[in-house]
């Protein structure tokens, strides 16, 4: 094993856990040290040069001066991809071409355009834009947008004010895409065909993505190792047989011609796929194999894997931020481990054809169940759930794709392209490819409705399962009884998790989580496996809601199995927009609200005992539709008190003053996000909070919380935290103790989760 490459790769991968990246000023010193010790200590040299390269690369990517953008003048750039489209908005990735910050490195930004004209990938546009930071909401179990954007080198977001098309796309791939896409849109499985041929997954809707996730079949439509291997193998075998038939040769000429042609075919396919990260990874491996074959040099599978990993991380150190990166290399590692344990049978070993076929089938089965188990666990870590039917689906349809679907799609595409060149429209041929996918879609529709198709799994249970499997594997492999006993200690986290699930753990502690839902409010109170939700965050259009994107994943990640109450403080979108989604996810939930369309417990003053906590509705005395009609709730035990106030303003605060000391609370979720219309001095004095949490979006257009409001709380001696800056804020109460954890500082304090404050933000939503 090349120790230099190993040290380099391990160091770059460990950057996933770094709290910050090294400064670029250290790069020259680190390069000198790395070069000087290269021969004597290649492993350490790889580590040092990896740190230097990550620092320099980060400087290239992040060097961005948004202040030089004139908000009234257009910037020129190319549409890289159309990320999302609906009736009102188009989201796209845009590469700047004429901005001064592109001199050192091409700059990419994620743009949203309301009521946009017809756009196409590869077009050149002049756009008047309003840039803003990539900082996004961060919560346990939730979608980490800023991490995804960084993995794609997108360092700013923005809104399009106006634009003018400068040049149509002249890329062959984009022309093929624009020509083929309308045809495939009419086919039942056109979305899958387009993804297989050109790596474009824009036709895949949410329902299809859910089915692919549930069956663990997402890799079948992401052009990677499987697809390139099939194309390369078919070209190699076909051309080898053809050359041996027309021009038999004793030497290696035919082998080299077939191998080189196979490599060219794979490169063309990778180009058509848009050179996506999984495609580049697989192409690197295949080209390396062909290169070594042409040199007649032996190399182990692990050596090729390490070299491919090294090249990918040299080209793009940020690629390890992508989930696809880990899925792809984990799959390759599992396959190599299986082949190492069970080598492929050769022709003369054994002589029986029946036995050779059986051995190959058993090897295929061994690879499939290991892939399903290993990637299933990894997907659980990445996406928060397990699929039970992935092993069966892949066992059936990986051969189906390899032997029928992919060859049929590629062959039809080539015939269609030749016909297009000659002036003939042969689009009807794609109906044959569509029919080869009929069994696949039928299986997807069946598996997605089977019981237990997708099992959400909490973060702590996922970690416990990981240790359990490691412990069982070591106990099976190790021969020493002493080491078996030591390995059995890895089973303890799983046992303790089960004890907690069965209610054997202490119930003295409870937690309050202020979720980061932009300029909105959602609070989850957790005790044991039970939850109470106060407000849901906003909903935008028909496709986006913070309830679905943040609240439900958070509850799954925390292992909360029973959501007993949902309190909707009032009807504003930023507080109750996701109510229907939460009711759908938790149909047994009891509602507390005065919103007419949601029948439930009203918000007249009353007291409910929930999980040994006292839940008191303090106001309003009468139904009121304005902010002052917000349902004010106090949750307490004998040691701690939490006051949830919704959007009440000064008039409602004044009415609450009559409660006297009953209003006193250790923790206050600030009224109306920190607006000047709330948080009067008298109210602060009577509540007397030790800790104030502000549910305010980062860099929000209202400027919440207002500076003078912050000063009033500070003058009173209250500590404060803001969800938009901290991400999720969790306060853990345990008898007389209080512990505070925030996403950016404690739960995931990594460099890619920090605040990115450059750019302007007119509206965080």
C-alpha positions, -999 to +999 in steps of 0.1 A: +000+000+000+013+035-009+017+051+025+019+086+011-015+083-006-030+066+024-019+094+047-032+120+023-066+104+019-072+097+056-063+133+064-086+148+038-115+125+049-109+135+086-116+171+075-153+161+079-146+165+117-124+196+117-139+226+135-122+249+111-099+248+080-063+259+082-054+293+069-039+296+035-008+314+050+003+281+063+004+264+029+039+273+018+054+262+051+035+229+051+044+222+014+081+226+023+079+203+053+059+177+033+084+177+004+114+175+028+101+144+047+086+127+016+113+099+013+119+093+050+083+095+063+059+092+033+028+087+056+035+119+076+043+137+043+009+127+029-007+141+061+011+174+060+006+179+022-031+171+026-035+198+052-017+222+029-038+213-001-071+216+019-061+251+031-051+262-004-082+247-020-105+263+005-089+297-003-096+291-040-132+282-034-140+309-008-123+339-024-154+358-033-161+395-031-198+400-034-195+437-026-180+442-061-214+431-076-234+462-087-269+454-077-282+473-107-259+458-133-261+423-148-235+396-143-228+371-170-228+334-164-238+300-175-267+279-162-250+247-149-281+229-139-318+235-133-323+222-097-360+226-092-390+241-110-426+247-101-453+270-112-438+302-097-401+296-090-371+282-108-340+272-088-307+269-107-270+267-103-252+295-121-214+298-129-202+334-131-181+342-162-172+379-161-169+386-124-135+396-111-136+369-084-136+343-111-100+349-121-086+325-096-115+300-095-149+298-113-176+309-089-209+291-086-241+305-070-276+290-064-302+314-078-340+315-074-360+332-101-397+340-097-418+337-128-387+329-149-388+326-187-380+293-203-345+283-193-321+256-205-289+241-191-258+255-208-273+289-218-254+321-211-274+348-194-269+383-181-287+385-147-293+412-122-290+394-089-292+401-052-267+377-035-271+363+000-252+338+022-254+300+019-260+298+056-291+276+061-312+261+088-295+233+108-312+207+130-307+171+140-321+148+114-327+177+090-315+185+055-281+203+056-283+225+026-251+245+032-231+213+034-245+201+000-238+235-016-202+235-004-197+200-018-207+215-052-185+246-047-216+269-044-206+297-021-235+321-024-272+321-030-293+348-045-325+360-061-328+371-098-342+405-103-342+404-141-322+388-169-315+386-206-304+355-226-271+362-243-263+329-259-280+295-264-263+264-253-237+250-278-229+219-258-236+186-276-249+171-243-272+200-237-285+198-272-292+161-269-309+167-235-332+194-249-341+172-279-346+140-260-363+153-229-397+163-245-399+128-260-392+110-228-416+131-208-444+113-226-433+079-215-443+062-182-407+055-173-391+084-192-377+099-160-357+067-154-345+065-190-333+102-190-314+095-158-298+064-172-288+080-205-278+116-197-276+116-159-304+142-157-328+134-129-350+165-132-380+143-143-379+122-111-406+134-088-408+131-050-429+100-052-404+082-074-375+093-052-393+079-022-398+046-039-361+044-049-350+053-014-373+027+002-360-001-021-323+011-018-323+014-056-312+049-060-278+037-073-295+022-103-304+057-117-271+074-107-246+068-134-217+053-116-197+021-114-225-003-124-234+016-156-198+023-168-188-013-160-218-026-181-209-003-210-172-011-208-178-048-205-202-050-234-179-030-257-148-050-246-164-084-250-182-076-283-151-060-299-128-087-286-149-114-302-153-094-334-115-088-337-107-124-329-132-135-356-120-113-384-083-110-375-071-136-351-039-127-333-016-145-310-003-114-293-020-087-272-031-065-301-068-074-301-069-072-263-053-037-263-076-025-290-107-038-272-095-023-239-088+011-254-121+011-272-139+002-240-121+031-222-132+055-250-168+043-247-168+048-210-154+084-214-182+092-239-208+079-215-193+098-186-195+130-208-231+124-216-238+119-178-223+154-172-192+141-154-210+139-121-190+129-090-200+092-089-193+090-127-159+105-124-151+082-095-161+051-115-144+063-146-111+069-128-112+033-115-120+019-150-093+040-168-068+029-142-076-007-148-073-003-186-041+016-182-025-011-160-038-037-185-022-019-214+011-017-194+007-054-185+013-045-148-005-063-120-021-042-092-044-053-065-080-041-063-072-022-031-043-004-048-066+007-076-093+018-051-067+038-031-054+054-062-089+063-074-097+078-040-064+098-040-071+112-075-107+122-065-095+140-033-067+157-052-091+170-078-118+179-053-112+177-015-147+189-009-162+158-026-162+140+008-190+163+019-213+145-005-234+115+005-228+099-029-191+099-023-194+077+009-220+054-007-199+049-038-166+041-021-183+020+006-199-001-021-165-006-038-149-016-005-177-041+003-173-057-031-135-059-027-138-074+008-162-100-005-141-109-035-110-112-012-129-137+010-145-156-019-124-153-051-142-156-085-141-193-097-120-199-128-130-221-158-111-252-147-120-251-111-142-270-107-149-288-140-186-291-136-206-264-154-234-267-129-210-262-100-194-232-116-227-216-121-237-223-085-205-208-072-210-176-093-246-173-081-235-178-045-208-151-050-234-127-064-256-134-034-227-128-010-220-094-026-257-084-027-265-091+010-233-074+021-240-044-001-276-042+011-266-045+048-236-022+046-251+005+024-284+002+043-266+011+076-248+039+058-280+052+044-295+051+078-267+074+090-270+097+061-308+097+056-322+086+090-339+053+080-335+017+070-351-002+041-360-038+046-365-049+010-333-035-006-315-068-006-344-085-025-349-057-049-312-054-058-308-092-061-335-092-087-329-060-106-292-054-106-288-083-131-319-070-149-303-036-154-269-050-163-281-076-189-311-058-203-320-023-193-287-005-196-276-022-229-311-016-244-311+020-234-275+027-247-281+008-280-314+026-286-298+060-278-270+053-303-295+043-330-317+073-322-286+096-325-276+082-358-311+085-371-312+121-359-280+129-378-295+114-409-327+133-405-349+105-392-370+107-360-366+073-343-380+083-309-405+055-310-377+031-302-376+044-267-409+028-261-391-006-261-367+007-234-398+019-215-412-017-216-380-031-201-385-009-171-421-020-166-412-048-141-389-024-122-417+002-117-442-025-108-418-037-081-412-002-069-449+004-065-453-029-047-424-026-022-432+010-012-466-001+003-454-032+021-453-029+059-420-017+073-408-006+039-390+024+054-380+023+091-370+057+106-342+052+131-330+076+157-294+089+159-285+072+192-301+039+180-281+041+148-249+045+167-258+016+190-265-006+160-231+003+146-213-007+178-235-039+180-225-051+145-188-043+151-189-062+184-206-092+169-182-093+140-152-091+163-166-118+186-170-141+155-136-134+141-114-133+172-102-166+187-090-154+221-117-157+248-102-126+265-106-105+233-141-119+227-151-107+262-135-072+255-153-070+222-186-078+239-184-044+256-194-029+222-228-044+227-235-022+257-247+009+238-274-012+221-285-028+254-287+006+271-307+019+242-332-009+246-334-002+283-341+035+276-368+024+250-384+001+276-386+029+301-359+016+325-338+048+322-342+078+344-371+100+336-360+130+357-347+149+328-367+166+300-356+187+270-368+218+252-356+221+216-360+254+197-357+243+161-341+264+134-370+270+110-359+303+095-381+333+103-407+312+121-412+292+153-413+255+162-405+242+197-404+205+206-406+195+243-392+159+248-397+136+278-387+100+273-401+089+240-430+114+242-432+148+225-452+180+226-449+204+197-455+241+199-460+256+164-447+241+131-428+267+111-439+280+077-450+264+045-442+278+010-462+267-020-473+231-024-439+215-021-420+230+009-428+231+046-405+233+076-427+207+092-417+181+066-382+193+061-372+200+098-398+190+124-407+154+114-370+144+106-360+159+140-386+139+158-375+107+140-338+115+148-345+120+184-364+087+187-396+103+198-423+077+191-454+094+206-463+130+197-491+136+222-499+173+217-496+199+190-501+235+201-508+260+173-503+294+189-522+313+161-529+312+124-499+330+109-480+310+083-447+311+101-463+294+131-490+271+118-481+266+081-470+230+085-500+219+107-515+196+081-482+179+075-477+172+112-513+159+116-507+136+087-475+123+101-489+119+136-527+112+132-532+105+169-519+139+181-542+161+202-545+197+190-545+228+212-555+259+193-581+286+186-576+283+148-612+275+135-602+249+109-584+227+134-608+213+160-592+205+193-586+218+228-592+255+230-567+280+244-588+292+274-567+291+306-564+255+319-539+230+333-530+196+318-506+171+334-484+156+307-456+131+314-454+144+350-450+179+336-474+207+343-487+223+311-506+255+318-524+275+292-522+311+305-539+331+277-558+343+259-591+347+279-610+352+247-604+342+211-586+368+191-572+364+155-543+388+158-508+382+173-522+390+207-545+360+204-514+337+206-518+307+229-494+313+258-482+281+274-461+275+305-444+240+310-429+233+343-418+207+369-408+213+405-374+227+394-377+244+360-402+266+341-405+273+304-427+301+289-438+299+253-454+331+241-460+329+203-463+364+188-479+383+216-473+420+217-473+447+244-511+447+249-512+409+256-480+412+277-498+439+298-528+416+303-505+388+315-490+410+342-520+403+363-508+367+368-480+380+390-453+355+401-471+328+382-454+343+351-419+338+365-399+313+342-364+302+340-365+299+302-384+323+279-390+319+241-391+355+233-424+370+221-427+378+184-392+368+174-377+398+192-398+426+177-400+461+192-438+456+196-430+430+224-407+423+253-417+453+274-396+461+305-425+452+328-430+419+312-393+410+313-391+420+350-421+398+359-410+368+339-374+373+351-359+347+326-324+334+331-322+323+295-340+339+265-343+321+231-350+341+200-367+322+171-353+345+144-339+336+110-303+343+102-299+378+086-337+381+083-352+411+065-370+424+097-337+427+117-351+405+145-342+404+173-340+442+175-309+456+193-328+476+218-348+444+227-316+425+232-303+453+255-335+451+277-329+414+283-292+420+289-299+448+314-320+424+333-291+399+334-307+373+310-285+351+288-297+349+252-293+327+221-307+332+185-318+302+165-307+317+132-271+320+144-269+289+166-290+265+146-311+241+167-310+251+204-315+223+230-319+230+267-317+199+289-333+200+324-323+174+350-336+182+385-319+214+394-294+214+365-296+230+331-274+222+301-275+241+268-264+226+235-266+243+201-261+227+167-232+248+155-213+249+188-220+214+203-240+190+182-221+194+149-193+219+154-177+214+120-163+240+096-190+234+069-217+242+095-203+275+106-220+308+097-212+321+062-220+358+065-209+372+032-236+384+008-269+402+013-302+387+024-334+404+016-355+375+028-342+343+043-371+323+030 
